[in-house]
Amino acid sequence: MIRRCAAILAVAGICVSGCAVQGTPFDKVPAPPENVVIYVYRPYHYGSSLLRPAVTCGDDSARIGPGGYHAFVVPANSGEVTCSVQGAESSDAVALEPHTRVYYIREEFVWGLLSGHPHLNPVDADRANSEIQTCCVDESASNRP
């Protein structure tokens, strides 16, 4: 019985530890003056660690895992930029009027009837800078629908 419990705990530990994004730590992306950088990040939370819906900002898409981030670089002169995410049961979108050079959006999940509902929440730079420092970039997540 003890061996069985130990085996179950070991497998659970491996599953939980394997869900977080492994990559290079957060680093600001340099962008030309005519571009805007939109950082979409997802603080680690084990409750939704298996969910990776595609986040789209402008023409670029990325699947951001728990503890990860992606920097979307979009032209500043393109007018309003919409960032969106589509979950199994719901979707969410944020429209940005690019008048500043850097935006931060936190991806979060709340539980629905059968699965998690993704939400995109704009965050001020002070709060985002402290939260995004724990995130890593997953280069393999870029451009995957």
Secondary structure, 3 states (H helix, E strand, C coil): CHHHHHHHHHHHHHHHHCCCCCCEECCCCCCCCCEEEEEEEECCCHHHCCCCCEEEECCEEEECCCCEEEEEEEEHHHCCEEEEEECCCCEEEEEECCCCCEEEEEEEEEECCCCEEEEEEEECHHHHHHHHCCCEECHHHECCC
